[in-house]
Amino acid sequence: MHTTASGLVLMTAWSPERLDTYLAGQLQQPTPMTTTDPAAIRDRVSRAHADGYAWSVEEATLETCGLAVPINDRRGTVVAAVGLFGPLYRLSPSQEDLGPHLAKLAAEFTRGQGP
């Protein structure tokens, strides 16, 4: 979960106890770029929650980048994630407007779910 942008935004919905349990387990490191420090992962989840999106750069697969946003139900509960993934030369956090733009689209999708 901690290696992908989608995983990070899904983790924003976890209770503190569930996050603690996950972080106490064996944290995989599929690439040298993967963050395995529990405090750093907790910070990234908090930031994803605050920003409404998360980036992952070469953490699941080398030379790839991901951006994801949570999809909420009508009650505001995170039920899914939508993400963009691609090679680093086409997608990167330097494209600062993509995160907020994708988060806005996800919010519009959530509002359109009806009563």
PyMOL commands that place a pseudoatom at each C-alpha (Angstrom):
pseudoatom trace, name=CA, resn=MET, resi=1, chain=A, elem=C, hetatm=0, pos=[0.000, 0.000, 0.000]
pseudoatom trace, name=CA, resn=HIS, resi=2, chain=A, elem=C, hetatm=0, pos=[2.738, 2.474, 0.925]
pseudoatom trace, name=CA, resn=THR, resi=3, chain=A, elem=C, hetatm=0, pos=[4.538, 2.076, -2.419]
pseudoatom trace, name=CA, resn=THR, resi=4, chain=A, elem=C, hetatm=0, pos=[1.840, 3.595, -4.632]
pseudoatom trace, name=CA, resn=ALA, resi=5, chain=A, elem=C, hetatm=0, pos=[-0.003, 6.891, -4.802]
pseudoatom trace, name=CA, resn=SER, resi=6, chain=A, elem=C, hetatm=0, pos=[-3.320, 5.008, -4.798]
pseudoatom trace, name=CA, resn=GLY, resi=7, chain=A, elem=C, hetatm=0, pos=[-2.308, 3.103, -1.699]
pseudoatom trace, name=CA, resn=LEU, resi=8, chain=A, elem=C, hetatm=0, pos=[-1.344, 6.283, 0.107]
pseudoatom trace, name=CA, resn=VAL, resi=9, chain=A, elem=C, hetatm=0, pos=[-4.687, 7.979, -0.568]
pseudoatom trace, name=CA, resn=LEU, resi=10, chain=A, elem=C, hetatm=0, pos=[-6.596, 4.846, 0.460]
pseudoatom trace, name=CA, resn=MET, resi=11, chain=A, elem=C, hetatm=0, pos=[-4.604, 4.802, 3.685]
pseudoatom trace, name=CA, resn=THR, resi=12, chain=A, elem=C, hetatm=0, pos=[-5.963, 8.279, 4.518]
pseudoatom trace, name=CA, resn=ALA, resi=13, chain=A, elem=C, hetatm=0, pos=[-9.264, 6.575, 5.398]
pseudoatom trace, name=CA, resn=TRP, resi=14, chain=A, elem=C, hetatm=0, pos=[-7.685, 4.145, 7.854]
pseudoatom trace, name=CA, resn=SER, resi=15, chain=A, elem=C, hetatm=0, pos=[-8.101, 4.513, 11.586]
pseudoatom trace, name=CA, resn=PRO, resi=16, chain=A, elem=C, hetatm=0, pos=[-4.941, 5.375, 13.539]
pseudoatom trace, name=CA, resn=GLU, resi=17, chain=A, elem=C, hetatm=0, pos=[-4.958, 1.827, 14.932]
pseudoatom trace, name=CA, resn=ARG, resi=18, chain=A, elem=C, hetatm=0, pos=[-5.113, 0.238, 11.484]
pseudoatom trace, name=CA, resn=LEU, resi=19, chain=A, elem=C, hetatm=0, pos=[-2.278, 2.469, 10.249]
pseudoatom trace, name=CA, resn=ASP, resi=20, chain=A, elem=C, hetatm=0, pos=[-0.211, 1.593, 13.341]
pseudoatom trace, name=CA, resn=THR, resi=21, chain=A, elem=C, hetatm=0, pos=[-0.751, -2.124, 12.701]
pseudoatom trace, name=CA, resn=TYR, resi=22, chain=A, elem=C, hetatm=0, pos=[0.265, -1.788, 9.060]
pseudoatom trace, name=CA, resn=LEU, resi=23, chain=A, elem=C, hetatm=0, pos=[3.368, 0.247, 9.884]
pseudoatom trace, name=CA, resn=ALA, resi=24, chain=A, elem=C, hetatm=0, pos=[4.410, -2.263, 12.557]
pseudoatom trace, name=CA, resn=GLY, resi=25, chain=A, elem=C, hetatm=0, pos=[4.500, -5.018, 9.941]
pseudoatom trace, name=CA, resn=GLN, resi=26, chain=A, elem=C, hetatm=0, pos=[7.055, -5.916, 7.295]
pseudoatom trace, name=CA, resn=LEU, resi=27, chain=A, elem=C, hetatm=0, pos=[7.215, -2.899, 4.947]
pseudoatom trace, name=CA, resn=GLN, resi=28, chain=A, elem=C, hetatm=0, pos=[8.272, -4.040, 1.502]
pseudoatom trace, name=CA, resn=GLN, resi=29, chain=A, elem=C, hetatm=0, pos=[10.882, -2.135, -0.481]
pseudoatom trace, name=CA, resn=PRO, resi=30, chain=A, elem=C, hetatm=0, pos=[10.477, -3.077, -4.167]
pseudoatom trace, name=CA, resn=THR, resi=31, chain=A, elem=C, hetatm=0, pos=[12.899, -0.346, -5.285]
pseudoatom trace, name=CA, resn=PRO, resi=32, chain=A, elem=C, hetatm=0, pos=[15.738, 1.597, -3.652]
pseudoatom trace, name=CA, resn=MET, resi=33, chain=A, elem=C, hetatm=0, pos=[13.445, 4.662, -3.763]
pseudoatom trace, name=CA, resn=THR, resi=34, chain=A, elem=C, hetatm=0, pos=[10.702, 3.064, -1.646]
pseudoatom trace, name=CA, resn=THR, resi=35, chain=A, elem=C, hetatm=0, pos=[10.102, 4.718, 1.715]
pseudoatom trace, name=CA, resn=THR, resi=36, chain=A, elem=C, hetatm=0, pos=[10.058, 2.156, 4.529]
pseudoatom trace, name=CA, resn=ASP, resi=37, chain=A, elem=C, hetatm=0, pos=[10.417, 4.451, 7.540]
pseudoatom trace, name=CA, resn=PRO, resi=38, chain=A, elem=C, hetatm=0, pos=[7.093, 4.288, 9.436]
pseudoatom trace, name=CA, resn=ALA, resi=39, chain=A, elem=C, hetatm=0, pos=[7.279, 7.953, 10.507]
pseudoatom trace, name=CA, resn=ALA, resi=40, chain=A, elem=C, hetatm=0, pos=[7.912, 9.070, 6.925]
pseudoatom trace, name=CA, resn=ILE, resi=41, chain=A, elem=C, hetatm=0, pos=[5.017, 6.960, 5.638]
pseudoatom trace, name=CA, resn=ARG, resi=42, chain=A, elem=C, hetatm=0, pos=[2.738, 8.377, 8.334]
pseudoatom trace, name=CA, resn=ASP, resi=43, chain=A, elem=C, hetatm=0, pos=[3.776, 11.891, 7.242]
pseudoatom trace, name=CA, resn=ARG, resi=44, chain=A, elem=C, hetatm=0, pos=[3.037, 11.060, 3.598]
pseudoatom trace, name=CA, resn=VAL, resi=45, chain=A, elem=C, hetatm=0, pos=[-0.422, 9.739, 4.501]
pseudoatom trace, name=CA, resn=SER, resi=46, chain=A, elem=C, hetatm=0, pos=[-1.109, 12.906, 6.519]
pseudoatom trace, name=CA, resn=ARG, resi=47, chain=A, elem=C, hetatm=0, pos=[0.053, 15.062, 3.645]
pseudoatom trace, name=CA, resn=ALA, resi=48, chain=A, elem=C, hetatm=0, pos=[-2.100, 13.112, 1.170]
pseudoatom trace, name=CA, resn=HIS, resi=49, chain=A, elem=C, hetatm=0, pos=[-5.073, 13.685, 3.456]
pseudoatom trace, name=CA, resn=ALA, resi=50, chain=A, elem=C, hetatm=0, pos=[-4.365, 17.420, 3.724]
pseudoatom trace, name=CA, resn=ASP, resi=51, chain=A, elem=C, hetatm=0, pos=[-3.602, 17.904, 0.019]
pseudoatom trace, name=CA, resn=GLY, resi=52, chain=A, elem=C, hetatm=0, pos=[-6.333, 15.620, -1.315]
pseudoatom trace, name=CA, resn=TYR, resi=53, chain=A, elem=C, hetatm=0, pos=[-3.853, 13.717, -3.505]
pseudoatom trace, name=CA, resn=ALA, resi=54, chain=A, elem=C, hetatm=0, pos=[-0.577, 11.786, -3.343]
pseudoatom trace, name=CA, resn=TRP, resi=55, chain=A, elem=C, hetatm=0, pos=[2.445, 11.274, -5.559]
pseudoatom trace, name=CA, resn=SER, resi=56, chain=A, elem=C, hetatm=0, pos=[4.730, 8.246, -5.696]
pseudoatom trace, name=CA, resn=VAL, resi=57, chain=A, elem=C, hetatm=0, pos=[7.994, 8.433, -7.601]
pseudoatom trace, name=CA, resn=GLU, resi=58, chain=A, elem=C, hetatm=0, pos=[9.851, 5.223, -8.442]
pseudoatom trace, name=CA, resn=GLU, resi=59, chain=A, elem=C, hetatm=0, pos=[8.566, 3.582, -5.262]
pseudoatom trace, name=CA, resn=ALA, resi=60, chain=A, elem=C, hetatm=0, pos=[6.665, 0.665, -6.800]
pseudoatom trace, name=CA, resn=THR, resi=61, chain=A, elem=C, hetatm=0, pos=[8.592, 0.428, -10.069]
pseudoatom trace, name=CA, resn=LEU, resi=62, chain=A, elem=C, hetatm=0, pos=[11.709, 2.256, -11.205]
pseudoatom trace, name=CA, resn=GLU, resi=63, chain=A, elem=C, hetatm=0, pos=[11.327, 5.015, -13.796]
pseudoatom trace, name=CA, resn=THR, resi=64, chain=A, elem=C, hetatm=0, pos=[7.588, 5.380, -13.122]
pseudoatom trace, name=CA, resn=CYS, resi=65, chain=A, elem=C, hetatm=0, pos=[5.504, 7.961, -11.331]
pseudoatom trace, name=CA, resn=GLY, resi=66, chain=A, elem=C, hetatm=0, pos=[1.979, 7.913, -9.953]
pseudoatom trace, name=CA, resn=LEU, resi=67, chain=A, elem=C, hetatm=0, pos=[-0.558, 10.487, -8.854]
pseudoatom trace, name=CA, resn=ALA, resi=68, chain=A, elem=C, hetatm=0, pos=[-3.799, 9.495, -7.136]
pseudoatom trace, name=CA, resn=VAL, resi=69, chain=A, elem=C, hetatm=0, pos=[-6.834, 11.032, -5.477]
pseudoatom trace, name=CA, resn=PRO, resi=70, chain=A, elem=C, hetatm=0, pos=[-9.453, 9.483, -3.214]
pseudoatom trace, name=CA, resn=ILE, resi=71, chain=A, elem=C, hetatm=0, pos=[-13.038, 8.998, -4.316]
pseudoatom trace, name=CA, resn=ASN, resi=72, chain=A, elem=C, hetatm=0, pos=[-15.522, 9.564, -1.504]
pseudoatom trace, name=CA, resn=ASP, resi=73, chain=A, elem=C, hetatm=0, pos=[-19.077, 8.384, -1.090]
pseudoatom trace, name=CA, resn=ARG, resi=74, chain=A, elem=C, hetatm=0, pos=[-21.881, 10.801, -0.210]
pseudoatom trace, name=CA, resn=ARG, resi=75, chain=A, elem=C, hetatm=0, pos=[-20.925, 10.614, 3.466]
pseudoatom trace, name=CA, resn=GLY, resi=76, chain=A, elem=C, hetatm=0, pos=[-17.339, 11.611, 2.704]
pseudoatom trace, name=CA, resn=THR, resi=77, chain=A, elem=C, hetatm=0, pos=[-15.907, 8.138, 3.299]
pseudoatom trace, name=CA, resn=VAL, resi=78, chain=A, elem=C, hetatm=0, pos=[-13.042, 7.150, 1.008]
pseudoatom trace, name=CA, resn=VAL, resi=79, chain=A, elem=C, hetatm=0, pos=[-14.285, 4.227, -1.097]
pseudoatom trace, name=CA, resn=ALA, resi=80, chain=A, elem=C, hetatm=0, pos=[-11.819, 4.154, -4.000]
pseudoatom trace, name=CA, resn=ALA, resi=81, chain=A, elem=C, hetatm=0, pos=[-8.846, 5.861, -5.596]
pseudoatom trace, name=CA, resn=VAL, resi=82, chain=A, elem=C, hetatm=0, pos=[-8.309, 7.151, -9.112]
pseudoatom trace, name=CA, resn=GLY, resi=83, chain=A, elem=C, hetatm=0, pos=[-4.788, 7.476, -10.358]
pseudoatom trace, name=CA, resn=LEU, resi=84, chain=A, elem=C, hetatm=0, pos=[-2.529, 8.419, -13.204]
pseudoatom trace, name=CA, resn=PHE, resi=85, chain=A, elem=C, hetatm=0, pos=[0.588, 6.344, -13.753]
pseudoatom trace, name=CA, resn=GLY, resi=86, chain=A, elem=C, hetatm=0, pos=[3.292, 6.629, -16.329]
pseudoatom trace, name=CA, resn=PRO, resi=87, chain=A, elem=C, hetatm=0, pos=[6.955, 6.903, -17.122]
pseudoatom trace, name=CA, resn=LEU, resi=88, chain=A, elem=C, hetatm=0, pos=[8.844, 9.610, -15.250]
pseudoatom trace, name=CA, resn=TYR, resi=89, chain=A, elem=C, hetatm=0, pos=[9.650, 11.458, -18.437]
pseudoatom trace, name=CA, resn=ARG, resi=90, chain=A, elem=C, hetatm=0, pos=[5.903, 12.071, -18.976]
pseudoatom trace, name=CA, resn=LEU, resi=91, chain=A, elem=C, hetatm=0, pos=[4.531, 12.418, -15.453]
pseudoatom trace, name=CA, resn=SER, resi=92, chain=A, elem=C, hetatm=0, pos=[6.248, 13.949, -12.435]
pseudoatom trace, name=CA, resn=PRO, resi=93, chain=A, elem=C, hetatm=0, pos=[5.535, 16.012, -9.316]
pseudoatom trace, name=CA, resn=SER, resi=94, chain=A, elem=C, hetatm=0, pos=[7.084, 18.993, -11.104]
pseudoatom trace, name=CA, resn=GLN, resi=95, chain=A, elem=C, hetatm=0, pos=[3.715, 19.208, -12.868]
pseudoatom trace, name=CA, resn=GLU, resi=96, chain=A, elem=C, hetatm=0, pos=[2.349, 20.913, -9.766]
pseudoatom trace, name=CA, resn=ASP, resi=97, chain=A, elem=C, hetatm=0, pos=[-1.097, 21.694, -11.159]
pseudoatom trace, name=CA, resn=LEU, resi=98, chain=A, elem=C, hetatm=0, pos=[-2.001, 18.047, -11.812]
pseudoatom trace, name=CA, resn=GLY, resi=99, chain=A, elem=C, hetatm=0, pos=[-2.606, 17.075, -8.172]
pseudoatom trace, name=CA, resn=PRO, resi=100, chain=A, elem=C, hetatm=0, pos=[-5.076, 19.851, -7.368]
pseudoatom trace, name=CA, resn=HIS, resi=101, chain=A, elem=C, hetatm=0, pos=[-6.745, 19.448, -10.779]
pseudoatom trace, name=CA, resn=LEU, resi=102, chain=A, elem=C, hetatm=0, pos=[-7.282, 15.712, -10.317]
pseudoatom trace, name=CA, resn=ALA, resi=103, chain=A, elem=C, hetatm=0, pos=[-8.537, 16.312, -6.752]
pseudoatom trace, name=CA, resn=LYS, resi=104, chain=A, elem=C, hetatm=0, pos=[-11.068, 18.825, -8.109]
pseudoatom trace, name=CA, resn=LEU, resi=105, chain=A, elem=C, hetatm=0, pos=[-12.307, 16.300, -10.678]
pseudoatom trace, name=CA, resn=ALA, resi=106, chain=A, elem=C, hetatm=0, pos=[-12.681, 13.658, -7.958]
pseudoatom trace, name=CA, resn=ALA, resi=107, chain=A, elem=C, hetatm=0, pos=[-14.686, 16.104, -5.820]
pseudoatom trace, name=CA, resn=GLU, resi=108, chain=A, elem=C, hetatm=0, pos=[-16.967, 16.841, -8.775]
pseudoatom trace, name=CA, resn=PHE, resi=109, chain=A, elem=C, hetatm=0, pos=[-17.457, 13.108, -9.298]
pseudoatom trace, name=CA, resn=THR, resi=110, chain=A, elem=C, hetatm=0, pos=[-18.367, 12.684, -5.628]
pseudoatom trace, name=CA, resn=ARG, resi=111, chain=A, elem=C, hetatm=0, pos=[-20.898, 15.531, -5.773]
pseudoatom trace, name=CA, resn=GLY, resi=112, chain=A, elem=C, hetatm=0, pos=[-22.502, 13.962, -8.853]
pseudoatom trace, name=CA, resn=GLN, resi=113, chain=A, elem=C, hetatm=0, pos=[-23.336, 10.701, -7.076]
pseudoatom trace, name=CA, resn=GLY, resi=114, chain=A, elem=C, hetatm=0, pos=[-26.813, 11.886, -6.140]
pseudoatom trace, name=CA, resn=PRO, resi=115, chain=A, elem=C, hetatm=0, pos=[-28.633, 12.033, -2.793]
for i in range(1, 115): cmd.bond("trace and resi %d" % i, "trace and resi %d" % (i + 1))
show_as sticks, trace
zoom trace
